[in-house]
Amino acid sequence: MIPLVEYKKMRPFFSFEHHILSFYICIYKHATTFIKQNINSSSPTRIIKTHTKKRQKHIYKQRIKKKMTKVHPKFPNTCEESLWDSKAAVGLTVWKKSLLFNCDGFTVYNSYGDLVFRVDNYMNSPRDNIVLMDASGLPLLSIRRKKLSLGDCWTVYDGETQKDPIFTAKKNVSILTNKKGLGWVSAKKTVLYEIDGSYSQRSCKIVDVRMNKKITAEIKKKDAMVGGGSFGKDVFKLIVEPEMEPRVAMALTIILDQMFRSY
């Protein structure tokens, strides 16, 4: 056994253990000072919790942004421009479902599977004002229920404006009029289109009165590619002729759904 005096001579003054001990003493002093400084304002535990909540909010926002990018991708405008300039009939697939959670609306695709139109209405929000948007979320038409009118009447405006309606669609009430069909569309007291058929059966025709009742748009059932069955009432076809704008045909489809949604 080495004597104590000789051990002290053999051990250097600045040893490794001395550095470690000094390091821990330094940490302890700084921690004590930090706690004393924050003891009156907020505890260290509260500071840690606040930092954790901020971090969680940041992560949640990033996830929401990623989901929105996936749900509503920004397609180029060539798809919409091709719809307006098309010289042939345009076939659209209408899905009675919103892409947003807790929303009711429509999702419309073209024949290439690209998103063309969409409608997103919250479940508890009133249905008196509906906005038809393009794939990127820009408002195309505003559809508003006309108050204090006989029967079910809707006015359609350009974008989100509230002046100078483009046209008015009114539900046909056989008691009040002798006209047949589901309804008619007028502008400045002039009838433009008549709507015939059955929306509940997804079999409707929109005819132009000014062109000897030529069919300008049709609503048909959509058959499944595999099995030969039908998709049901939530998925159907909207065929639009060149004489009518696809956004107008889609606006009339939304109005029909509001007029006859309980049937």
Secondary structure, 3 states (H helix, E strand, C coil): CCCHHHHHHHCCCCCHHHHHHHHHHHHHHHHHHHHHHHCCCCCHHHHHHHHHHHHHHHHHHHHHHHHHHHHCCCCCCHHHHHHHCCCCCEEEEEECCCCCCCEEEEEEECCCCCEEEEEEEECCCCCCEEEEEECCCCEEEEEEECCCCCCCEEEEEECCCCCCCCEEEEECCCCCCCCCCCEEEEECCEEEEEEEEECCCCEEEEEEHHHCCEEEEEEEECECCCCCCECCCCEEEEEECCCCCHHHHHHHHHHHHHHCCCC
